[in-house]
Amino acid sequence: MHSSVPALGLLCMGATLLFAFGAPIGLLVYFRKRGARVLPFFVGCLTFVIFALVLEAAVHRLVLGSALGPTIQGNTLLYALYGGLMAGLFEETGRYLAMSTVLKKQQDRDIHALMYGAGHGGAEAMLLLGLTYVNNLVFSLLINTGHTDLLTATVPPEALPQIQSAIDALVSTPAYIYLLALVERAVALTVHLCLSALVWLCVTRKKGWLLPLSMLLHALVDAVTVLLSARLPLWAMEGCLVLIVAALALLTRFLWKANK
């Protein structure tokens, strides 16, 4: 009898997949009903792809592929600081450029800050989490129907251990781990909404200091995530991140009211 992925695991995967695509679309519909136009959402999506998945990824390949790579990757603190600073620099620069150029004519409505954030964070959720969980569910269904041979039929021999490792992980991973991925993405989406609001204030209220602040806050959240993941169980790490992002949301609310 072949091993299978538990039904509860499939259910939790499905819930996480639904959130990865449903949350961004839900925010798009919600903000649209509140008077926002749809353009900022798609500008946010495109900005994430260009500045995070293309430009930032290119720099990572250069830096981590250089002689400095092993030193950075071999030191958790150094790797956390490097990754956080790069994410803050590229994504917040992209946010600023998009809002001050492409969205210049959209500055008449402050809700466009959140519509942009839903697109920026939504693209990350759909492309990084959503597509991963589509793959997980396909793998799981093939495992449970006894068709794992379809996963290995066209794979070169040197890649077979990786496929087997993925299969073993899906079979043995506790179901709640998949829900923690949902929590992590909800936290990340909240971060993007907050940072988008801060950069929007920077652009529309001429508060230049908010751009470096958004970069530092982004770097801090990402760096702390890496450091906590190396020292705490996943559930404890996610709990700490929820508290950190709640503080970020309160700070954003305060700055928004102070500058509106």
C-alpha positions in Angstrom: 0.0 0.0 0.0 1.5 3.3 -1.0 1.8 6.3 1.3 -0.7 9.1 0.8 -1.2 12.7 1.8 -3.8 12.9 4.6 -7.2 14.4 3.7 -6.7 17.1 6.3 -3.5 18.1 4.7 -5.3 18.4 1.3 -8.0 20.5 2.9 -5.4 22.9 4.5 -3.5 23.1 1.2 -6.8 24.0 -0.5 -7.5 26.7 2.1 -4.1 28.3 1.6 -4.4 28.1 -2.1 -7.8 29.8 -2.0 -6.4 32.5 0.2 -3.4 33.1 -2.0 -5.6 34.0 -4.9 -8.8 35.0 -3.1 -7.4 37.6 -0.8 -5.8 39.8 -3.5 -9.0 39.5 -5.7 -11.2 40.2 -2.6 -9.2 43.3 -1.8 -9.4 44.4 -5.4 -13.2 44.1 -5.3 -13.5 45.7 -1.9 -11.4 48.8 -2.7 -13.1 49.1 -6.1 -16.5 49.3 -4.3 -14.9 52.0 -2.1 -14.3 54.2 -5.1 -10.8 53.1 -6.2 -9.8 52.6 -9.8 -8.3 49.3 -10.8 -5.1 50.7 -12.4 -3.2 51.0 -9.2 -3.8 47.3 -8.5 -2.2 46.1 -11.7 0.6 48.7 -11.5 1.3 47.2 -8.1 1.4 43.7 -9.5 3.8 44.7 -12.3 6.0 46.7 -10.0 6.5 43.6 -7.8 7.4 41.5 -10.8 9.9 44.0 -12.2 11.6 45.1 -9.0 11.5 41.9 -6.9 11.4 39.0 -9.3 13.6 40.6 -12.0 15.9 43.3 -10.7 16.4 42.2 -7.1 16.7 38.6 -8.2 19.4 39.6 -10.7 21.4 41.3 -8.0 21.1 38.2 -5.8 22.5 36.1 -8.6 25.5 38.4 -8.9 26.2 38.9 -5.2 25.5 35.4 -3.9 27.2 33.9 -7.0 30.4 35.9 -6.2 33.2 35.3 -3.8 31.1 37.0 -1.1 28.2 34.5 -1.6 29.4 31.7 0.8 30.3 34.3 3.5 26.8 35.9 3.4 24.9 32.6 3.2 27.0 31.0 5.9 26.2 33.6 8.5 22.5 33.8 9.5 22.7 37.4 10.8 24.6 38.6 7.7 22.2 36.8 5.4 19.2 38.3 7.2 20.6 41.8 7.0 21.5 41.4 3.3 18.2 39.9 2.3 16.2 42.5 4.2 18.1 45.5 2.9 17.9 44.3 -0.7 14.1 43.7 -0.4 13.6 47.1 1.2 15.7 48.9 -1.3 14.3 47.4 -4.4 10.6 47.0 -3.5 10.3 50.5 -1.9 12.1 52.1 -4.7 9.8 50.4 -7.1 6.8 51.5 -5.1 8.0 55.1 -5.0 8.7 55.3 -8.8 5.4 53.7 -9.6 3.4 56.1 -7.4 5.3 59.2 -8.5 5.2 58.5 -12.3 2.7 55.9 -13.6 0.1 56.7 -10.9 0.7 60.5 -10.9 -2.8 61.0 -12.2 -4.3 58.7 -9.6 -3.2 60.8 -6.6 -6.6 62.3 -6.3 -7.8 59.4 -4.2 -5.9 58.2 -1.2 -7.5 54.8 -1.3 -5.3 54.1 -4.3 -2.5 53.6 -1.9 -4.2 50.5 -0.6 -5.3 49.4 -4.0 -1.7 49.5 -5.1 -0.6 47.6 -2.0 -3.2 44.9 -2.7 -1.7 44.5 -6.2 2.0 44.5 -5.0 1.4 42.1 -2.1 -1.2 40.2 -4.1 1.2 39.4 -6.9 3.7 38.1 -4.3 1.0 35.9 -2.8 -0.3 34.6 -6.1 3.1 34.0 -7.7 5.1 32.7 -4.7 2.5 31.0 -2.5 -0.3 30.3 -5.0 1.7 28.6 -7.7 3.6 26.6 -5.1 0.4 25.3 -3.7 -1.0 24.5 -7.1 2.1 22.3 -7.5 1.7 20.8 -4.1 -2.0 19.8 -4.7 -1.2 18.3 -8.1 1.7 16.3 -6.5 -0.6 15.2 -3.7 -3.4 14.1 -5.9 -1.0 12.0 -8.0 0.5 10.5 -4.9 -3.0 9.6 -3.5 -4.1 8.0 -6.8 -1.0 6.0 -7.0 0.5 7.8 -10.0 3.8 8.9 -8.6 5.4 7.4 -11.7 4.0 10.4 -13.7 6.2 12.6 -11.5 9.4 10.8 -12.2 8.8 9.5 -15.8 10.5 12.5 -17.6 12.8 13.5 -14.8 16.6 13.0 -15.3 18.2 10.5 -12.9 20.1 13.2 -11.0 16.8 15.0 -10.1 15.0 11.9 -8.8 16.2 12.4 -5.1 14.7 15.9 -5.1 11.3 14.6 -6.4 11.3 11.8 -3.8 12.1 14.3 -1.1 9.2 16.4 -2.2 6.9 13.4 -2.2 8.1 12.4 1.3 7.6 15.9 2.6 4.0 16.1 1.3 3.2 12.8 2.9 4.7 13.6 6.3 4.2 17.3 6.8 1.5 18.0 9.5 -1.6 19.7 8.1 -1.3 22.8 10.3 2.0 23.7 8.6 0.1 24.6 5.4 -2.2 26.9 7.4 0.8 28.6 8.9 1.8 29.5 5.3 -1.6 31.2 5.0 -0.9 33.2 8.2 2.5 34.1 6.8 1.0 35.4 3.6 -1.7 37.4 5.5 1.1 39.0 7.5 3.1 39.8 4.3 0.0 41.3 2.6 -0.6 43.5 5.6 3.0 44.7 5.4 2.6 45.6 1.8 -0.6 47.6 2.5 1.2 49.5 5.3 4.3 50.3 3.3 2.2 51.3 0.3 0.4 53.8 2.6 3.7 55.2 3.9 5.2 55.6 0.4 1.9 57.2 -0.8 2.2 59.8 1.9 5.8 60.4 0.9 4.8 61.0 -2.7 1.5 62.9 -2.2 2.4 64.9 1.0 6.0 65.5 0.0 7.3 63.8 3.2 10.6 62.6 1.8 11.7 60.9 5.1 9.0 58.4 4.8 10.7 56.6 1.9 13.9 55.7 3.8 11.6 54.8 6.8 9.6 52.4 4.6 12.9 50.8 3.3 14.1 50.3 6.9 10.8 48.9 8.1 10.7 46.5 5.1 14.3 45.4 5.8 13.5 45.0 9.5 10.5 42.8 9.0 12.3 40.6 6.5 15.5 40.3 8.5 13.6 39.5 11.7 11.7 36.8 9.8 14.9 35.1 8.8 16.4 35.4 12.3 13.3 34.1 14.0 13.0 31.2 11.5 16.5 30.0 12.5 15.7 30.0 16.2 12.0 29.4 16.8 9.4 26.7 15.8 7.4 27.8 12.8 4.2 28.5 14.9 6.1 30.7 17.4 7.8 32.6 14.6 4.5 33.4 12.9 3.1 34.5 16.3 5.9 36.9 16.7 5.5 38.2 13.2 1.8 38.9 13.8 2.7 41.0 16.8 5.4 42.9 14.8 3.1 43.6 11.9 0.3 44.7 14.3 2.8 47.3 15.6 3.6 48.3 12.0 -0.1 48.7 11.3 -0.6 51.0 14.3 2.4 53.1 13.3 1.1 53.4 9.8 -2.3 54.4 11.1 -0.7 57.1 13.3 1.4 58.5 10.5 -1.5 58.4 8.1 -3.8 60.4 10.4 -1.0 62.8 11.3 -0.3 63.6 7.7 -3.8 63.4 6.2 
